[in-house]
Amino acid sequence: MQDFLFQVVKVHSDHNVYILKADLDQALNQAKSPQTFIKSLVPQVFTEAALKGSTAQGYPSRNMGRKKLKQRHVLPRLDPEGRKAILSKCYLSL
């Protein structure tokens, strides 16, 4: 059996979302709260392009006021499978 330089693990057993074991271990070790744990996992699960072209819930930012909010293009949601995997892992780990 070969030893691989990088070990990949499922973020949560119920979801088909994988990241590097070292990244997951680092996120767990550095987490001081559920929010910091989630923030450290998000860039590991989602690509930079997905993060720039999507929002967590599929809604535009609300800090611009209602008038501009109605004029803004609504970005798609991040992949639900990735979101669920991160939240499930957070609830089990912290």
C-alpha positions as CSV (number, residue, x, y, z in Angstrom):
1,M,0.0,0.0,0.0
2,Q,1.3,3.4,-0.9
3,D,1.7,6.3,1.6
4,F,0.3,9.5,0.2
5,L,1.7,12.8,1.0
6,F,-1.8,14.3,1.4
7,Q,-4.6,12.6,3.2
8,V,-8.1,13.5,2.2
9,V,-11.0,13.1,4.6
10,K,-14.8,13.7,4.5
11,V,-15.8,16.8,6.3
12,H,-18.8,14.9,7.6
13,S,-19.9,11.3,7.1
14,D,-23.3,12.2,5.7
15,H,-22.0,14.5,2.9
16,N,-19.7,13.9,0.0
17,V,-17.4,16.8,0.7
18,Y,-13.7,16.2,1.1
19,I,-10.8,18.3,2.3
20,L,-7.2,17.7,3.3
21,K,-6.9,16.1,6.7
22,A,-4.2,18.7,7.7
23,D,-6.6,21.5,6.9
24,L,-9.4,20.0,9.0
25,D,-7.0,19.3,11.9
26,Q,-5.7,22.8,11.8
27,A,-9.3,24.3,11.8
28,L,-10.2,22.1,14.8
29,N,-7.1,23.0,16.7
30,Q,-7.4,26.8,16.1
31,A,-11.2,27.1,16.6
32,K,-12.1,29.3,19.5
33,S,-15.8,29.3,18.6
34,P,-18.1,27.8,16.1
35,Q,-17.8,30.9,14.0
36,T,-14.0,30.7,13.7
37,F,-14.3,27.0,12.9
38,I,-16.7,27.7,10.1
39,K,-14.7,30.6,8.7
40,S,-11.6,28.4,8.6
41,L,-13.4,25.6,6.8
42,V,-15.2,27.7,4.1
43,P,-12.1,28.4,2.0
44,Q,-11.0,24.7,2.2
45,V,-14.4,23.4,1.0
46,F,-15.3,26.0,-1.7
47,T,-13.1,27.3,-4.5
48,E,-12.2,31.0,-4.7
49,A,-14.4,31.4,-7.8
50,A,-17.4,29.9,-5.9
51,L,-16.8,32.2,-3.0
52,K,-16.6,35.3,-5.2
53,G,-19.6,34.3,-7.3
54,S,-22.0,33.2,-4.6
55,T,-23.5,34.1,-1.2
56,A,-24.1,31.8,1.7
57,Q,-27.9,32.1,1.5
58,G,-28.3,33.4,-2.1
59,Y,-29.3,36.9,-1.0
60,P,-27.4,40.2,-1.8
61,S,-25.8,42.2,0.9
62,R,-28.3,44.1,3.0
63,N,-26.0,46.9,4.0
64,M,-26.9,49.1,1.0
65,G,-30.5,49.9,1.8
66,R,-33.8,48.6,0.3
67,K,-33.7,50.7,-2.8
68,K,-30.3,49.5,-3.9
69,L,-31.0,46.0,-2.7
70,K,-33.9,45.6,-5.2
71,Q,-31.6,46.8,-8.0
72,R,-28.7,44.4,-7.3
73,H,-28.2,41.1,-9.1
74,V,-28.8,38.2,-6.7
75,L,-25.9,35.8,-6.6
76,P,-26.5,32.1,-6.4
77,R,-26.2,30.2,-3.1
78,L,-23.0,28.2,-2.3
79,D,-23.4,24.5,-2.9
80,P,-25.9,23.2,-0.2
81,E,-23.9,20.0,0.2
82,G,-20.8,21.9,1.2
83,R,-22.7,24.2,3.5
84,K,-24.4,21.3,5.3
85,A,-21.2,19.4,5.7
86,I,-19.5,22.4,7.3
87,L,-22.4,23.0,9.7
88,S,-22.7,19.3,10.6
89,K,-19.0,19.1,11.4
90,C,-19.2,22.2,13.4
91,Y,-22.1,20.9,15.5
92,L,-20.3,17.6,16.2
93,S,-16.8,19.0,16.9
94,L,-17.4,22.0,19.0
